[in-house]
Amino acid sequence: MSDACCAPSALPEDVSGETPRRLYEVREIQLAVVAGFALAAGLILDAAGAPQAVQIALFSGAILAGGLTFVPEAARNLPRGQLGVGTLMAIAAVGATILGEWAEAATLCFLFSVSEALESYALTRTRRGLRALLDLVPARATVLRDGSELQVDPAELQIGDRLVVRPGERLATDGIIRAGHSALDFSAITGESVPVERGPGQEVFAAAINGGAALEVEVTAPTADNSLARIVRIVEEAQERKGHSQRLAERIARPLVPGVLVVALAIAVIGSLLGDPTTWIERALVVLVAAAPCAFAISVPVTVVAAIGAATRSGVLIKGGAALEALAGIRAVAFDKTGTLTRNRPEVIDVVGAGGVDKDELLRLAAALERRSDHPLAQAIIAAAGPGPAADGVEAHAGSGLEGMLDGRRLRLGRPGFVAAGPLARRVGDLQAAGATVVLLGEADELLGAIAVRDELRLEAAEAVGALDALGIRTAMLTGDNGRTAKALAEQVGIDSVYADLMPTDKVTAVERLQAEAPTAMVGDGINDAPALASADAGVAMGAIGTDVAIEAADVALMGDDLRILPDTLLHARRAGRVMRQNLFLSGGILLTLIPLAAIGVLGLAAVVAIHELAEVVVIANGVRAGRRKAFVQHPALAALPAPASTPAVKPPAPIELPLLVGSGGIAAEREDDCCGDGDCCTDE
């Protein structure tokens, strides 16, 4: 790991292999301990006046043990022309021994090995949570084959196999429930502490713990490609991505190494010509040690890996230093509506009969027409009505509604205008203002009633938006829905501005407008959000454990569906950003101070080594602090927010900015109906 401090991609072993779990198992720490004991023994014997040969033997042992942590890597890089910090340290150690400064050389190797060991342990520790994810897969899985239950290695599972998952057992891989109904604990991978009800036809994921009833699950992914494996791959790739500060540290460190070698050589040559060669060569060696930029170069990578590791354990995948730094600077957040602020499950919220028509009868008749439709609203009405007949001769009128026969009655169902609202016009307007999509049912020229359908807000949406407000972050809603519905929902949640009637490409334009004012994050959950996720300063995918497109397009993936994790994550990123800056300023200041002091002879080799390596230890310890993740409710700015409620907290109506952003159907503020611009009735994109 010698130059790992200057090449952050040199991380501990791949998580799929063996990773040290305890401090004493890290090889670099073992070598550092050996070097420390040998150095201490040599210094004690030196003070006691022991024979010099014994002292040199002990100091040599310290040099050998400490040098093994960085010299081999430096030697391998040298033929490739890669000069790193390990190269500087190796040259300084060899020079000190040539000059007979055995104790100083041993001290240098020991302290540098300690910094390497601590870095190795810091990176290993932050990846331990990731490694633990793989350990969540059970050692054996029960599978149904030829009518019998067999115990197999999860690695042998194939797509289409039927798993039997008993209460208390973990799922071996991803699948779809084919029999049984139970509550499952997804906390290991999504961070959600509340078990989730799942039944036939619903998807479940590897490592979920089954609750109270046995399930039969059809395998949809082999263990090598299930949700846990994808998480591991994403984080591994993330650790190769570097943020601006990380690249800045490397850009400074790389030219610094050969530059310092040239300066040290000049000091040694020119000084030897003008004075005592021994003095000036020693001073050149001290400059080599003083200029070692290891603390500067590792300051950001250690912080990034620690912060990403902590976020991963909380169900948040941050794809590298670039994404982490982008999150730290976010000052505006744009939300997709459907599936992000809402549940993406339209429900009937009101049924209004006209002329004494019974509500149940109204639902039955409407559902009879909708059974011939695959529109999202149709499913909501059918679910509310329950089992019933289907109409005959159903005709679809694009952008308007349906018409068909039931029990000899000619029925029409569709948007206001296709069926006249008549005496219910005011009630229909009120429902639309409340964010509902209204369909009307009529027979001939008679109005039978109205049905209001709405995709309800997530219970925690208002609290999450309030937390962002407390952090000084502006919020916006981007949706393909009509302006009236979008405005009503935004008022309930407390969103600052609304961009409605948008196609996916229009969302990119909206994000760019927000970016012109402040660094912006886009939060979405579907394929139609992918362009906006990719164009934002930070794309955040909600509930992304089963959405490959969202994961690929986004910089951050929230594995659960609780929006309150978003302000928590932004606070975590801000804290990590502060730690990065602290480390860069500290390590940079040390370089600017030590080099001139060493060059003029104020500091000797031992003092420079001690100060420099102590600084590395401080930088690493400070970087590891970024791995301590606190819940957002502990932040002073957010402590006053109310506890989660059973219903969304409705804020007082505030002026809603409806920008003149034209989508597929025109300007949102000018829309008066519940249909998209192409004429198709819809509730969202």
N, C-alpha and C positions, 0 to 999 in steps of 0.2 A: 504493500500500500504506500510505498514511499512517496510517490507523486500524486497519490489520490487526492491530497489536499489541494492540489492545483489542477486536477482532472477529475471533477466530481462524478463523472460517469463510472469511475472505478468503485463500484459499490460492493457490499458484501455478497456472498454467494447468492445465486439465484434462489428465489423463495421455494422453488420446487425441490431443491436439494436440502441438505442438512444445514440448519442455521443455528449458531450457538444460542443457547437459551439462558445461560448464566454468565456472569461477569468473568469468572475464572476460565470459562471455556473458549474465550476469544484468544486466538493465537498471539496476536500482538500484545495483549495484556500479559500473557504468560512470559513472553520474551522481555517485556518491560520490567516485570517483577524480578526475573533473573538478573537483568542488567542492574537493577537497583540494589539488589543484595550484594552483587560483586563490587559495585562502586562504593557502597557503604563500608564493606569489609576493607577495601583498599584504602579508603580515607582513614579508617580507624587504625589500621596498621601503619600508615604513614605518620599519623600523630604519635604512635607508640614507638616509632623508630625502628620498625622491622626492616629486614633486608630489602633492598630496592628490587631485587629479582622477584620476590613474592608480591610486592606491590604492583609491579608491571604485569605479572601474571593475572592478578585480579582485575586490574584496569583493562587488560586485553580481553578478559572474559566479558566485562561490561560493554566494551566496544563491539565485540562480536555479537553478543545477544541483542543489543540495541540496534546495531547496523543491519541485522537480518530483517528488520521491519521496513527498511527503505533502500538499502544499498542494492539488492538484487534487481529491484524494479528500475532503479536509476541506471544500472549497468545495461539492462535490456533496452532501455530507451536511447542510450547514447549512440549506438550505431545508426539509429534512425534519425539522428539529429534533434532529438527531443530533450531539451535541457529543462529539467524541473527543479523543484526545491530539494528533492532528494539528491540531485547532482551537486548542488551547493553544499549541502550538509556532508556528503561523502568527501568532497574535496577539502572542506574545512577540517574534518576529522583526520584525514590522511596527513594534511599539512601539520596539524598539531602534534601528531605522533612523530613526524619527522623532526620537529623541533624539540622533541623530548617532553612535550606537555601532555603526558599520559592521562593525568587526572582531568584536565580540561577536555580532552578528546572523549574520555569515558563519560563525563558529565553531559557533553553535547549529545552523544548517542543515546544516553539514558533519557534525557528530557525530550528529545525528539521522538523516541520510541513511545514515551508516555502520551504525547499528543496524538501520535498515530493510533495508539491503542484506544484512547478515548474517542477518537473520531470513528474508529471501526465499531466500537461498542455502541456509540450513539446511533449510527446508521443501522446496525443490526437490531437494536432495540426498537427503533421506529418501524422496522419491517416485521417485527414479531407478531403484531396484530394481523398483518396480512397472511403470515404463515399459519396463524391460528385458524384462519378461515378454511384453509385446506384440511386442517385436522378435524373440522366439524363434520366432514363426510364420514358416515359410519363405516366400520371395518367390513361389515357384511350387510347384504341387502336380501330381502325375501322377495322372490319373483315367482309368478305363476307360469308354469310351463307344462303342457300336456296334462292339465288338470291337477297338477301337484305343486306344492310349495317347495321351492328349493332355496338354499342359502348360497349366494354367489358373491364373488368379489365385485364391488361397484364398478370397477374398470371393465367388467365383462358385460355390463348392461348395454342393450341395443335399443335403438328407437323402435317403439311399438311394444316393448316388453310391458307386462303388467306387474307393478310393484304392490306388495301388500305392506301397508304401513300401520302398525298397531299404535294404540295410545302410548305416548311417551317416547316414541321412536323418532329419529331424524330422517328426513328424506335424503336418499342417496344422490339424487339428481333432479333436474327439472322435469315437470310432467303436467298432465291434465287429469283431474279427478274424474273417474268413470263410475265409481260407486262409493256411496258413503257421504256423510256430512259431518264436519268437525271444525273446531276452532284451532288455528295454527299460529304458532309463535314465530314471527319472521324477524325478531329483534337482532339476531346474529348478523343479518345481512342488510337490513333496512334501518336499524336503529329504533324501530317502533316497538314500544314496550307492551302495547295492548294486543292480545291475540285477535286474529282476523277470521271471521267465518268464511268457510269455503265449502262448496258443494259440487255436484256433477257438472262437468263442462268448464269449470274454472281452473285457472293455471296456478300451480304451486312451484316452489323453488327449492333447490338443494339446500340442506341444512336447516330447513324449517322443522320445528318440533310439533308433532301431531298432538292434539289435545285429547278429547274425550271419546272418540269413536274411531274404529278401524276404517281405513280408506283403501280403495284400489286406485292406483295412479298409473296412467299410461305414460311411459317414458317418451319425452320429446327431445332430449339431448343427451349424448353420452357424457360421462363425467369429465372428459377432457375438454368439453365445450359447453358446460353448464354455466349457470350464473356465477358461481364462485370462481370457476376458471377464468371467466371473462373479466371479473374484477381483478384477479391477479395479473392478467395480461395488461389491462389498462394501467394499473399502477406501475408495473414494470416499465411500460412505455413512457409513462409520465415522468419517471425518474431520469429519463434521458432528455427530457425537454427542460430548457433552462430559461429563466426569466431574465429581464434586462439587467438587473443588478448582478445576477450570477454571471452573465456573459461579460459584464463590465469588469468584474473581479478577475476573470480569466484573461481578458484582453490586457489588463495591467500586469498580471503576473507573468505571462509568457515573454514579452519583450524585456521585462525587468531582469529575468535570470541571465540571459547573455549580456545584457547591459552591465549588470553588476560584475560579471566575470571580467569584462573589459576594464572596468574601473579598478577592480582589485589588482588586475595585472599591471595597469598603469601605475598604481600606488607602489607596488612591489618593485617595478623596474626603475621608475624615476627616483623613488626614495632611496633605492640601493645605490644609484649613481651619485646621489647627493649626501648620503649619510650611511649609518650602520645598516647593512643589508638585513641582519637578523631582526632588528626593530621594525623595519618597514615591511618585511615579509609577514611578520606576526600581525602587524596592523592590517595588512591586506586580508589575511585570514579572518580577522575579527570583522572586517567589513563584509566579507562573504556571509558570515553567520548573521550579522545584523540585518542584512538586506533580504534574508530569506522571507518570502511573502506568504508563508504557509497559512498564518493566521488570517491574512487578508483573503486568500483564495478559498479557504474552507468556511469562511464566515457565512456566506449565503447558502451554499449547498447543504450544510448541516441544518440550518434553519428551515430550508425548504422541505427536506426529507422528514424532519421532525414534525412540521406542521401538516404535511400531507398524510403521514402515518396516523396522527391523531384524528384527522378528519375521516380517514378511511374507517377507523374503528367506530366512528359515530355514524356510519352509513352515508358518507359524502366522499365522492371520488373527485379529487382535484388533479387535473391532468398536467402536472408539472409546475415549475417555477413561474413560467410566463402566466399561467392561469391564476396562480396564487397572487402574484403581484397585481394582475388586473383586478382581481376581486378586492384587494386592499384599497384600490383607488376608485371604486365604484361610488358614484354620487346620484345615479338614477337607475331605476329598475322598471323594465317594461314587462308586463305579464300578458301571456295569451289568456283568453277567457276560458274556453271550454277545456275541461280536464285539468286546468291549472288552478284558476280561481273557483271553478265549479267542479262538480263531481263527475260531469260527463254522463249523467244518467237522467235524461229528461223525465219529469213526473207530472202527472195531472195535479194541479194545485187548486182548481176550482171548476165546478160544473154549474152552469146557470140555465135553468129551464125557462122557456117562454110560453106564455099561454097555458100555464098549469102542467106542462110536460114534466113527468117524473125524471129526476136526475139519473136514476139507474137505467131507465128506459132510454134516455138520451145517450148514455154511454154505450148501451147495447147496440143501438142503431149505428152510432158512429164507428164502433169497433167492427161491425159487420162489413162496412166499406173498407176500413183500414186493414182488414185481414188480407186484402189483395194488394197491399202496398208494403214496400220495404223502407219507407221513410222513417227516420228516427222518431218523429212525432207519433207515427203509427204504433210503434212498439209501446210507447208510453200509454196511449189510449187503450190498446189491447190489454196491457197489464192491469190497468185500472178497472176495465170491464170484466175481466175474467173470461172463462170459456163461454162460447156462444156461436151463433150461426155466422156464415159468411154470405155476403151479398152476391147476387148473380149479375152478369153483364156489366161488371165495373169498368168504367172508362176513366182514364186519367187525363185531365186537362192541364198541360204543362204550365207550371207557375201559378195555377189557380186552385185545383182541388180534384175531387173524385165525384163520380156520379154512377149510381147503380140501383138495382132492384132488390127489395127484400119484402117478402110477404105481399107482393103486388103493389108495393109503395115505391114511388120513384124518389130516391133520396139524393141530396147534394151535400157534400162536405168540403169546405175549403176556407180560404182566407176571406176577410171582409172585402166585399166587392164582388166576389164570385157568388157569395150568398149575402144578401142585404142584411145589415145589422138591425135595421128597424128600431123597435123600442129598446133594444139592448145596446145601442150605439154608445151611450155614455159609459155603461158598465164595461164595454169592450175597451174603450179608451183608457179607463182606470186600470184595467188589467195589463194593458200594454205598457202603461206608464210604470207599472210595478215590475216590468222586466219579463212579462210572460208573452208567449206566442199564443194567439187566440185563433181557433178555428170555429166556424159556424156550421150548424146542421140545419138543413131546410128540406121541406117536402113541397114540391110544386112552388107556389109563391108564398108558402107559409114558413115562418121562422120557428124552428123547434127549440133552439137553444145554442149556447156557446160553451166551449171547453177551453180552458186555459192550461197551457203546458209550459213548464219552466225547468231549466237545468239549475238546480239549487246550488247556492254557494257552499263551499266547504265551511265547516263550522269554525275553523281556525283562521279563515282568510282575513277577517277584519283585524284580528289580533296581530297577525303577521304584518299587515300593512301599517298598523299603528306602531309596531316596533321599528319599522323602516323610517316612519316619520320621526320617531324619537332620535334616530341616528342621523337625521338631517338628509335623508335620501328621498328624492322625488320619485313618485310612482306614476305609471301610465298603463292603460289597458289597450292591447291591440287585438282586434277581433274581426272576423268576417261577418258577424251578426249586424243587425240593423242598429242605427244610432239610438233609437228610443230604448230598446232592451239593454244595450250596452251602458247607456247613461244611468238607467235605473239600478243596475247591478253595481256600477261604480260608486253611486251615492251610498249604497248600503255598506260597501267595504271601506270607503274613504279614499278611493283612487283619485289622484290629482287631475289627470287628463285622460281623454278617451280618443282613440283612433278606431273608427268603425268602418264597416263595409269593405274590408281589406281582403285582397287575394294574397297568397304567400309572398309574391314579389313586392306587393304594396307594404307588407310588414317590414321588409328590408328598408324601404324608403322612410318609413316611420322611425325605425331604429336610427337611421343616419341623421334624421332631424334631431332626435334626442341627443345623439353623440356630439352634434355641433354645439350643444350647450353644456354637456357634462359627460364624463365617462359613464357608459351605460351597460347594464347587464340585461339580457333577454332571458325570460323564464318561460319555457314551453314544454310540451309533452308529446308532440306528434310529428309526423313526416312533414306536414305543411308548415311547421315552425322551423324546420331545418335551415332554410336560407337565412332567417333572422337570427337564429342561434349562432350561425357561423359568422355573420357580419358584425355582431355586437362585440364590444370590448371583452365581455365575458358571457358566453352562452351557458345557461343553466338548464339541464334537462330534469324535469320532475318525474318521479316514479319510474326511473329509467331502467329498472332491473330487467325488464323484458322488452325494452325498446332499443334495438341495435342502432337504428338511424339516429335517434336522439343522442345516444352516447357518442356516436362518431362525430356528429356535428357540434356538440357542446364541448365547452372547456371544463365544465363541472357537472357531475351527475348526482342528484339527490336520490338515493336509492328508495327512500320512502315517499309518502304522499303528504306528509305534514308540512305545510308551508312555513311553520314557525322555525324550522331548521334553517331557513334562508337568512334571516337576520343574525342568527347564531353563527352561521358560516361566514358572513361578511365581517362580523366582529372578530372571529378567529383569524381571518386573513389580515385585517388591520393590525392586529396584535403581532402577527408574524412579520408584517412589513416594518413595524417599529423595531423589532429585534434585528432584522436584516440591516437596517440603517445604523443601529447602535454598533453592530459588529463591524460594519464597513468603516465607520468613523474611528472606532477604537483601533482596529488593526492598521488602518492607513496612517493614523497619527503616530503609532509606534514605529512604523517604517521611517517616516519623515524625521523622527527624533533620533533613532538609534544610528542610522547611517552616518550622519555628520559627526556625531559624538565618537563613533568608532574610528572614523577617518582621521580625526585630530588627536586621537589617543586618549581621550577622556575616559572611555570605557574599555576595559580589557575583555579578553575572550570569555572568562567565567561570568562576568557581569552581564555581558550581552546575551550569552546563552540562557542564563537564568531569567532575565527580563523577557526575552523573546518567547521562550517556551512557556513561561507563566502566562503570557498574553494569549497563547494558543489555547491553553487550558481554559482560560476565562471565556474566550470566544466560543469554544465548543460548548461549555456549560451554559452560556447565555443562549446559544442557538437551540439547545435541547429544551429550553424553557418554552419554545414555540409549540412543543408537543403537549403542553398542559392546556387542555381545552375546557373552557367554562361555559355554562349555559347562559344564553343571552339574558335571561331574567335576572341574573346577578349583576348586570351592568347598571351603573347608577342612572343612566339615561332611560333605562327600560324598567327599573324596579317598580315604578308607579303604575305600570300597566295592569289592568284587571286580569284575574286568573281566567283560564279558558272557560267559556260558558257553553251551555248546551245549544245556544242559537247565536248567530252572528250578531256582534254588537253593531247597532245601527248608529252611525254618526249623524249629527245634524246636517241637513242639506247644505252643500257648499257649491260655489260656482264651478261648473264643470266645463273645462276647456274642450271644445269640439273643433280641433284644427281643420282647416280647409284642405284636408287630404283626400283626394278623390280615389276611391277604390273601384271595384268592378261595377258598383251600382251608383256612383256619384258621391255627393258630399253628405256625410253622415247626418249633419244637423238639419238637412232638408228632407230627410226621410220621414214619411208618415205611415208607411205600411210595414208589415212584418215579413216582407219578402226581399230576397237578394236581388241585385240588379239584373240578373238574367231572367228574372220572372219566377224562379223556383222558390216556393216557400221553404224557409229554413230557419234554424235557430242559431246556427254558427257556421264557421267555415266549412 
